[in-house]
Amino acid sequence: MLWNELDEMLAEWEDRVHSTMATGTSLPAVVGPALRGECRVDVWEEDEEVIIAADLPGVEKPEVSIRLVDPQILEIRIEKKVDYEEKEEPDYYVRERIAGNMQRRVYLPSEVVDEGATATFRNGVLEVRFKKLARETGTVIPIE
């Protein structure tokens, strides 16, 4: 279907833009998903944590799965069931609500670890908390 091809092209565009920009720039995280109508997210840091909040209206908890792809990428997957029981899809005049499968990769501002991560889902809002990866600052220089 044409829309699926467009979604794939936009996802590839988002990945290419992100790979060419400096770490921490949020342009792809804002522009790409907004163009595709995906879930909207907020990402912020507090002390030793990175927090992600995603709006998933109309989605039930069992339809959502999350996975830390690498220390700076969270993947949110949704498998949304259709709202109708008919054998054929209705002839929509306007269709903007998410139905079917969706995947969103969220680029994080710091490297995180999955150990001790928590996730909650209340009133259509997914909140995920990760501990930042502890890194020593500076370099130990041996004394001769």
C-alpha positions in Angstrom: 0.0 0.0 0.0 1.2 3.5 -0.8 1.0 4.7 2.9 3.2 1.8 4.1 5.9 2.7 1.5 5.7 6.4 2.6 6.0 5.3 6.2 9.1 3.3 5.4 10.7 6.2 3.4 10.1 8.6 6.3 11.6 6.1 8.8 14.7 5.8 6.6 14.9 9.6 6.3 14.7 9.9 10.1 17.5 7.4 10.5 19.7 9.1 8.0 19.1 12.6 9.5 19.8 11.3 13.0 23.0 9.6 11.9 24.4 12.8 10.3 23.6 15.1 13.2 25.5 15.5 16.5 24.4 13.5 19.4 21.7 15.2 21.5 20.0 17.0 18.6 16.3 16.3 18.8 15.3 17.3 15.2 14.7 13.7 14.0 12.9 12.7 17.2 10.5 15.6 16.7 10.0 15.9 12.9 9.9 12.3 11.7 7.3 10.9 14.1 5.1 14.0 13.7 5.0 13.6 10.0 4.1 9.9 10.3 1.5 10.4 13.0 3.3 8.2 15.5 3.1 8.5 19.3 4.5 11.7 20.7 7.2 11.5 23.4 9.0 13.7 25.9 12.5 12.8 26.9 14.4 14.4 29.8 17.1 13.8 32.3 17.0 14.0 36.1 20.2 13.5 38.1 21.1 9.9 37.3 18.0 9.0 35.2 16.7 9.4 31.7 12.9 9.5 31.6 10.7 8.9 28.6 7.0 9.6 28.5 4.9 8.5 25.5 1.3 9.3 24.7 -0.5 6.2 23.5 -4.2 7.2 23.4 -6.6 4.3 22.9 -3.9 1.7 23.4 -4.2 -1.0 26.1 -1.2 -2.2 28.2 -1.0 -5.7 26.6 -0.6 -4.1 23.2 2.6 -2.3 24.1 6.2 -3.7 24.3 9.4 -1.8 25.0 13.0 -2.8 24.4 16.4 -1.1 24.9 18.0 -1.6 21.5 21.3 -0.2 22.6 22.5 2.2 25.4 21.0 5.2 23.6 17.9 3.8 21.8 14.6 2.7 23.2 12.1 0.9 20.9 8.4 1.2 21.6 6.2 -1.3 19.7 2.4 -1.3 19.5 0.2 -4.0 18.1 -3.2 -2.3 18.1 -6.3 -4.3 17.4 -8.9 -2.8 15.1 -12.0 -1.3 16.6 -14.5 -3.1 14.4 -15.7 -6.7 14.2 -16.7 -6.6 10.5 -15.0 -8.8 7.9 -14.3 -5.8 5.7 -12.7 -2.5 6.7 -15.2 0.4 6.7 -15.0 2.9 3.9 -13.4 5.8 6.0 -14.0 9.4 5.2 -11.1 10.4 7.5 -8.8 7.9 9.2 -6.1 9.3 11.5 -6.2 6.9 14.5 -3.5 4.3 14.8 -4.5 0.7 13.9 -2.3 -2.2 13.3 1.4 -2.3 14.2 3.6 0.7 15.0 7.2 1.0 16.0 9.0 4.1 17.4 12.7 4.4 18.1 13.5 7.0 20.7 17.0 8.4 20.8 18.2 9.1 24.3 20.4 12.0 25.4 22.7 9.8 27.5 23.7 6.1 27.5 21.6 4.1 29.9 21.4 0.6 31.4 18.4 -1.7 31.5 19.2 -3.0 34.9 16.8 -1.3 37.4 14.7 0.2 34.6 11.0 0.7 35.4 8.0 1.2 33.1 4.4 2.3 34.0 1.3 2.7 31.9 -1.5 4.8 33.1 -4.3 6.6 31.3 -2.7 6.0 27.9 0.7 7.4 29.0 3.8 5.1 29.0 6.6 6.3 31.3 10.0 4.5 31.2 12.8 5.3 33.6 16.4 4.2 33.0 19.5 4.7 35.1 22.3 6.5 33.3 25.4 4.5 32.5 28.0 5.4 35.1 31.2 6.5 33.5 34.3 7.7 35.2 35.4 11.1 34.1 38.9 12.0 33.3 41.8 9.6 32.7 44.2 8.2 35.2 47.7 9.1 34.2 50.4 6.8 35.6 53.3 8.5 37.3 56.8 7.3 36.3 
